[in-house]
Amino acid sequence: MPALKKFRIPPLQSDVAIFKNDKKLRLFLCACILPAAALLVYIVLIPTVQVFSMSLYNQTAMSATRSFAGLENYTYLLQDEYFLQAFSNTFKLMLGVPLVTLALALVMAVIITQSRLKEKKFYRVVMFLPSILSTTVIGMLWTFIYNPNMGLLNNLLEKLGLGFWAHAWLGDPKVALLAVAVVLVWTNAGYYMVMYIAGIDNISPDVYEAATIDGAGEMAKFWRITLPLLTRVIKTTVVLCISTVLSSSFVLVTVMTNGAPAGATSVLLQYMYQQAFTNANYGYAMAIAVVTLTIAFLLSKLSDRLTKND
């Protein structure tokens, strides 16, 4: 028999090596990436630089020129009681709303997936429905619900014999922010419920069956199986919910109260909008925008760190 020739399998090249050795591939990839990169620079990077630049000047709509102010706008932020109140309100919402929203969403997800509840699809759709409605529509709807004279909430309390709880919900500085927070929870709970349902469905039924055989009750299954295996999903939803509150609170507050009464419901983005388009104080408004952008950046870094830890 003729001697068999030795056959050597060529070593596999990494993607980086292929990219370095193939000039046509490099040109093709650059041609694909360049339009998207140019659009990103034009839509995101350049406006961001302009916002920071404008925050260093004193400029109003009535003035044809602007004067350099340096860090004066940022210094004034620490003295502006309305900004400090908007800052405080924003953080109250970012801390309280996600906690209640995600806890409620998790409870609803567990009930739908692990209980003997009938018509589960119907309840899932009903709970998810607020998440697909326009935020503006939701704000108008709840403004009517909170109306002290014709609102559904006060009328319901009267019929239930709880008229002493009737309130000017959006007119009282003590409860106005809480009323807005309730709307944020109602709007977002169904969305995160669906995410938790998807996470629970990915847990193998064999794990629950083994726990049942070992005599574990429903609460034990939740604390020792469901919750630990949903850790990654929970981390993701925490960051998403905080970011959502930061953005959607602006629309709700603008539609429902516009920061009233006396700034009790004012939030950062709404106060920035008011300074720019009501007071025509663009330089100061851009300083507020930079602060808000910094918060959003820190949230993105938090999200990245949580993902890496997984």
Secondary structure, 3 states (H helix, E strand, C coil): CCCCCCCCCCCCCCHHHHHHHCHHHHHHHHHHHHHHHHHHHHHHHHHHHHHHHHCCEECECCCCCCEECCCHHHHHHCCCHHHHHHHHHHHHHHHHHHHHHHHHHHHHHHHHHHCCCCCHHHHHHHHHHHHHCCHHHHHHHHHHHCCCCCCHHHHHHHHCCCHHHCCCCCCCCCCHHHHHHHHHHHHHHHHHHHHHHHHHHCCCHHHHHHHHHCCCCHHHHHHHHHHHHCHHHHHHHHHHHHHHHHHHHHHHHHHHCCCCCCCCCCCHHHHHHHHHHCCCEHHHHHHHHHHHHHHHHHHHHHHHHHHHHC
